[in-house]
């Protein structure tokens, strides 16, 4: 039994309810093929994606890039003038989740930050291996920068965003764009991002087992299917913490205290600051990995959205 004495009470209640719901389904196993487990994961996560701020308009669109049609969901909190736009990459260990499971969170950011959003349904692993998902994310950002005015965006005011594996993709996308001549985003929003393939940090040692939203075995599986060639896991586009971070745009880093990824997130913040990148960072106490999906019931998730909204209005 996980010791929850340090947990935020609302986080503990949310997790207990999620565990009760999960008990009604066959256990999710870390094995290939993932198809039946993806169905269970969706069933468990889609209820938390419902509701949220109403948008002036939403639309499902496809972008032709990287040899496939990439599905995206587009959000406009208002339509009276071209808006800054956040291209958002969902979390899910690169193996599951979708624009549907992150619908509410993207709505929350649009409303709080006054931005439009393009939420990207990039190709999942193990069917697509590194760097295909990253290539698709980069392609969508470039398409938005070139054609965003057609969708009533101001493409000069473009921000990247993502949580967990999506935070990894946001950081890696920014590195690719920096290294290849742009376009340059105005900012990067990340929640508890995956930054490195080493699984030996202090937070991994502290939270490697138990009900903390993510554990070492699960993260090891994610890395094994997303980047199957171990040598590639040191590449900065896979593990951004291994790279030179100079020249990245202002970055927001929100971390969960009780999370295996916290230490690498802290290392990311330190390395960004050492590279003279403007960073705003906060560790939210008493919450676990993935706490942003609890925005409807956990006040600290709502606080994180509000702070991200302030940051988005400043940088976009």
C-alpha positions as a printed NumPy array, in Angstrom:
array([[  0.   ,   0.   ,   0.   ],
       [  1.368,   3.398,  -0.983],
       [  1.956,   5.783,   1.931],
       [ -0.272,   8.771,   1.183],
       [  0.596,  10.872,   4.217],
       [  2.254,  13.458,   1.943],
       [ -0.567,  13.531,  -0.569],
       [ -2.822,  16.494,  -1.153],
       [ -6.251,  15.312,   0.109],
       [ -7.966,  16.076,  -3.199],
       [ -5.235,  14.216,  -5.078],
       [ -5.676,  11.211,  -2.788],
       [ -9.44 ,  11.211,  -3.317],
       [ -9.064,  11.497,  -7.085],
       [ -6.554,   8.638,  -7.185],
       [ -8.709,   6.414,  -4.988],
       [-11.67 ,   6.962,  -7.293],
       [ -9.51 ,   6.253, -10.344],
       [ -8.236,   3.034,  -8.782],
       [-11.8  ,   1.955,  -8.005],
       [-12.811,   2.568, -11.623],
       [ -9.767,   0.671, -12.907],
       [-10.681,  -2.367, -10.805],
       [-13.686,  -2.93 , -13.082],
       [-11.449,  -3.566, -16.089],
       [ -8.804,  -6.156, -16.927],
       [ -5.408,  -4.87 , -15.792],
       [ -3.4  ,  -2.851, -18.273],
       [ -0.306,  -4.865, -19.129],
       [  2.91 ,  -3.484, -20.532],
       [  3.075,  -5.777, -23.496],
       [  2.782,  -5.724, -27.26 ],
       [  0.297,  -5.621, -28.928],
       [ -1.142,  -2.715, -26.977],
       [ -4.505,  -2.52 , -28.733],
       [ -6.702,  -4.031, -25.973],
       [ -4.849,  -2.093, -23.295],
       [ -5.29 ,   1.144, -25.216],
       [ -9.042,   0.584, -25.148],
       [ -8.928,   0.204, -21.375],
       [ -6.69 ,   3.231, -20.98 ],
       [ -9.112,   5.324, -23.034],
       [-12.094,   4.084, -21.035],
       [-10.376,   5.1  , -17.81 ],
       [ -9.188,   8.507, -18.986],
       [-11.943,   9.798, -21.253],
       [-14.321,  10.631, -18.351],
       [-11.791,  13.17 , -17.058],
       [-11.586,  14.817, -20.472],
       [-15.242,  15.845, -20.544],
       [-16.496,  19.327, -19.869],
       [-14.294,  22.321, -19.405],
       [-14.616,  25.816, -20.825],
       [-16.842,  26.253, -23.842],
       [-15.066,  27.345, -26.989],
       [-16.368,  29.717, -29.626],
       [-15.529,  26.991, -32.122],
       [-13.773,  23.634, -32.382],
       [-12.996,  21.638, -35.493],
       [-11.355,  18.35 , -36.394],
       [ -8.855,  18.836, -39.179],
       [ -6.147,  16.849, -40.987],
       [ -2.723,  18.088, -42.014],
       [ -0.874,  16.305, -44.823],
       [  2.749,  15.894, -43.755],
       [  5.457,  13.246, -43.314],
       [  3.697,  10.881, -45.688],
       [  0.455,  10.689, -43.705],
       [ -2.572,  12.728, -42.814],
       [ -2.072,  13.874, -39.221],
       [ -5.288,  14.328, -37.291],
       [ -5.573,  17.481, -35.2  ],
       [ -8.268,  19.108, -33.111],
       [ -8.432,  22.876, -33.343],
       [ -9.815,  25.198, -30.649],
       [-10.773,  28.86 , -30.792],
       [-11.817,  30.464, -27.462],
       [-13.037,  33.423, -29.514],
       [-13.116,  34.225, -33.205],
       [-13.21 ,  38.016, -33.386],
       [ -9.564,  38.344, -34.468],
       [ -6.549,  36.132, -35.23 ],
       [ -5.283,  34.564, -32.029],
       [ -1.899,  33.36 , -30.827],
       [ -1.786,  29.576, -31.137],
       [ -0.44 ,  26.753, -29.005],
       [  0.43 ,  23.497, -30.746],
       [ -0.164,  20.866, -28.056],
       [  1.215,  17.326, -27.791],
       [ -0.611,  14.945, -25.455],
       [  1.086,  12.666, -22.96 ],
       [  0.701,   8.904, -22.662],
       [  4.205,   7.456, -22.777],
       [  4.257,   7.795, -26.584],
       [  2.077,   4.642, -26.64 ],
       [ -1.467,   5.721, -25.786],
       [ -3.856,   8.614, -25.179],
       [ -5.08 ,  11.005, -27.868],
       [ -6.568,  14.407, -28.53 ],
       [ -9.757,  13.013, -26.954],
       [ -8.144,  12.135, -23.616],
       [ -6.648,  15.655, -23.413],
       [ -9.63 ,  17.604, -24.706],
       [-10.506,  19.272, -21.415],
       [ -6.94 ,  20.245, -20.54 ],
       [ -6.451,  21.955, -23.903],
       [ -9.754,  23.811, -23.44 ],
       [ -8.597,  24.982, -20.025],
       [ -5.375,  26.386, -21.477],
       [ -7.197,  28.109, -24.325],
       [ -9.584,  29.839, -21.937],
       [ -6.953,  30.759, -19.354],
       [ -4.331,  31.9  , -21.85 ],
       [ -6.488,  33.473, -24.534],
       [ -4.901,  31.285, -27.192],
       [ -6.184,  29.077, -29.954],
       [ -4.807,  25.545, -29.982],
       [ -3.952,  22.741, -32.369],
       [ -3.893,  19.419, -30.49 ],
       [ -1.882,  16.83 , -32.422],
       [ -2.763,  13.135, -32.744],
       [  0.785,  12.017, -33.563],
       [  1.624,   8.401, -34.423],
       [  2.008,   6.104, -31.41 ],
       [  4.616,   3.493, -30.562],
       [  5.493,   0.684, -31.026],
       [  3.855,   0.938, -34.45 ],
       [  5.765,   4.193, -35.021],
       [  9.25 ,   4.392, -33.604],
       [ 11.488,   7.352, -32.842],
       [ 11.694,   9.787, -34.526],
       [  8.397,   9.407, -36.419],
       [  6.196,  11.017, -33.756],
       [  8.684,  13.865, -33.395],
       [  8.878,  14.321, -37.164],
       [  5.1  ,  14.626, -37.288],
       [  5.041,  17.155, -34.438],
       [  7.657,  19.269, -36.198],
       [  5.735,  19.024, -39.467],
       [  2.511,  20.243, -37.84 ],
       [  4.284,  23.202, -36.245],
       [  5.813,  24.18 , -39.574],
       [  2.45 ,  23.837, -41.309],
       [  0.802,  26.057, -38.677],
       [  3.574,  28.644, -38.994],
       [  3.104,  28.729, -42.77 ],
       [ -0.65 ,  28.306, -43.109],
       [ -2.038,  29.251, -39.699],
       [ -3.581,  32.484, -40.974],
       [ -5.967,  30.313, -43.014],
       [ -7.259,  28.948, -39.7  ],
       [ -7.541,  32.434, -38.141],
       [ -4.305,  32.19 , -36.13 ],
       [ -1.541,  34.729, -35.816],
       [  1.276,  32.294, -36.702],
       [  3.929,  34.79 , -35.545],
       [  2.653,  34.162, -32.002],
       [  3.165,  30.405, -31.745],
       [  3.752,  28.412, -28.543],
       [  4.47 ,  24.703, -28.024],
       [  2.876,  22.711, -25.204],
       [  2.734,  19.2  , -23.841],
       [  2.55 ,  16.975, -20.786],
       [  4.783,  14.02 , -19.879],
       [  5.761,  12.347, -23.179],
       [  4.074,  15.289, -24.885],
       [  6.306,  17.631, -22.913],
       [  9.247,  15.644, -24.239],
       [  7.95 ,  16.135, -27.781],
       [  7.452,  19.867, -27.206],
       [ 11.044,  20.282, -26.006],
       [ 12.432,  18.082, -28.783],
       [ 10.392,  19.923, -31.408],
       [ 11.862,  23.208, -30.199],
       [ 15.368,  21.745, -30.491],
       [ 14.723,  20.521, -34.046],
       [ 13.329,  23.902, -35.06 ],
       [ 16.294,  25.703, -33.496],
       [ 18.777,  23.435, -35.258],
       [ 17.085,  23.656, -38.65 ],
       [ 16.378,  27.35 , -38.949],
       [ 12.944,  27.732, -37.44 ],
       [ 10.284,  28.768, -37.105],
       [ 11.067,  29.84 , -33.539],
       [  8.224,  29.456, -31.041],
       [  7.609,  32.189, -28.505],
       [  7.476,  29.721, -25.647],
       [  7.301,  26.108, -24.478],
       [  4.731,  24.972, -21.899],
       [  5.551,  21.66 , -20.218],
       [  3.914,  19.619, -17.48 ],
       [  6.111,  16.956, -15.811],
       [  8.053,  16.35 , -19.043],
       [ 10.088,  13.254, -19.849],
       [ 13.587,  14.728, -20.18 ],
       [ 16.026,  11.829, -20.005],
       [ 16.268,   8.079, -20.504],
       [ 18.242,   7.478, -17.314],
       [ 15.94 ,   5.938, -14.723],
       [ 18.208,   6.376, -11.705],
       [ 17.503,   9.859, -10.317],
       [ 16.554,  10.533,  -6.674],
       [ 12.861,  10.811,  -7.528],
       [ 12.995,   7.498,  -9.401],
       [ 14.463,   5.912,  -6.301],
       [ 11.792,   7.433,  -4.087],
       [  8.711,   6.836,  -6.232],
       [  9.715,   3.842,  -8.372],
       [  6.924,   1.677,  -6.986],
       [  3.428,   2.412,  -5.78 ],
       [  0.42 ,   4.393,  -6.965],
       [  2.155,   7.597,  -8.034],
       [  0.679,   7.786, -11.54 ],
       [  3.893,   6.462, -13.096],
       [  6.645,   4.099, -11.98 ],
       [ 10.044,   2.958, -13.173],
       [  8.876,  -0.25 , -14.87 ],
       [  6.235,   1.604, -16.848],
       [  8.664,   4.301, -17.943],
       [ 11.25 ,   1.686, -18.916],
       [  8.638,   0.014, -21.124],
       [  7.737,   3.308, -22.758],
       [ 11.351,   3.999, -23.621],
       [ 11.819,   0.46 , -24.953],
       [  9.028,   0.78 , -27.506],
       [  9.448,   4.467, -28.425],
       [ 13.254,   4.287, -28.851],
       [ 14.04 ,   0.571, -29.277],
       [ 17.697,   1.18 , -30.157],
       [ 19.337,   1.898, -26.827],
       [ 22.075,   4.072, -28.34 ],
       [ 19.422,   6.459, -29.679],
       [ 18.097,   7.102, -26.168],
       [ 21.003,   9.485, -25.556],
       [ 20.118,  11.606, -28.584],
       [ 18.972,  15.088, -27.523],
       [ 15.867,  14.782, -29.702],
       [ 14.858,  11.745, -27.621],
       [ 16.249,  12.912, -24.272],
       [ 16.346,  16.737, -24.328],
       [ 18.302,  16.923, -21.081],
       [ 21.299,  15.432, -22.948],
       [ 21.409,  18.34 , -25.407],
       [ 22.552,  21.933, -25.624],
       [ 19.518,  23.993, -24.59 ],
       [ 20.884,  27.409, -25.528],
       [ 18.615,  29.436, -27.76 ],
       [ 15.347,  27.858, -26.672],
       [ 12.435,  30.236, -26.095],
       [ 10.976,  31.071, -22.654],
       [  9.859,  27.858, -20.987],
       [  7.252,  27.041, -18.34 ],
       [  7.941,  23.86 , -16.338],
       [  5.286,  22.537, -13.953],
       [  6.325,  19.496, -11.923],
       [  4.59 ,  17.148,  -9.476],
       [  6.316,  16.572,  -6.146],
       [  5.456,  12.861,  -5.931],
       [  6.625,  11.877,  -9.401],
       [  9.485,   9.756, -10.727],
       [ 10.099,  12.48 , -13.325],
       [ 10.504,  15.311, -10.82 ],
       [ 14.31 ,  15.128, -10.548],
       [ 14.899,  15.215, -14.288],
       [ 12.458,  18.105, -14.495],
       [ 14.46 ,  19.944, -11.859],
       [ 17.648,  19.203, -13.812],
       [ 15.985,  20.576, -16.947],
       [ 15.141,  23.827, -15.156],
       [ 18.719,  24.183, -13.913],
       [ 20.191,  23.491, -17.357],
       [ 17.812,  25.934, -19.06 ],
       [ 18.769,  28.659, -16.613],
       [ 22.464,  27.913, -17.1  ],
       [ 21.862,  28.375, -20.841],
       [ 20.256,  31.794, -20.209],
       [ 16.778,  30.596, -21.18 ],
       [ 13.976,  32.423, -19.371],
       [ 12.322,  29.791, -17.191],
       [  9.306,  29.864, -14.926],
       [  9.095,  26.7  , -12.843],
       [  7.065,  25.353,  -9.951],
       [  6.828,  22.042,  -8.118],
       [  3.256,  21.435,  -6.953],
       [  3.332,  19.729,  -3.55 ],
       [  1.381,  16.624,  -2.685],
       [  0.402,  15.695,  -6.245],
       [  1.465,  12.835,  -8.51 ],
       [  2.363,  12.392, -12.158],
       [ -0.569,  13.226, -14.414],
       [ -2.282,  15.463, -11.858],
       [ -3.409,  17.887, -14.573],
       [ -6.055,  15.411, -15.728],
       [ -7.747,  16.068, -12.374],
       [ -8.347,  19.731, -13.147],
       [-12.07 ,  19.356, -12.42 ],
       [-11.551,  18.259,  -8.812],
       [ -8.013,  19.072,  -7.657],
       [ -7.412,  22.728,  -6.799],
       [ -3.674,  22.496,  -7.441],
       [ -4.355,  21.459, -11.034],
       [ -6.632,  24.47 , -11.457],
       [ -3.926,  26.651,  -9.908],
       [ -1.422,  25.29 , -12.422],
       [ -3.798,  26.114, -15.302],
       [ -4.305,  29.643, -13.999],
       [ -0.556,  30.226, -13.712],
       [ -0.023,  28.801, -17.178],
       [ -2.705,  31.172, -18.464],
       [ -0.849,  34.169, -17.047],
       [  2.395,  32.925, -18.623],
       [  0.733,  32.309, -22.022],
       [ -0.653,  35.85 , -22.106],
       [  2.814,  37.193, -21.372],
       [  4.79 ,  35.224, -23.956],
       [  2.335,  34.628, -26.836]])
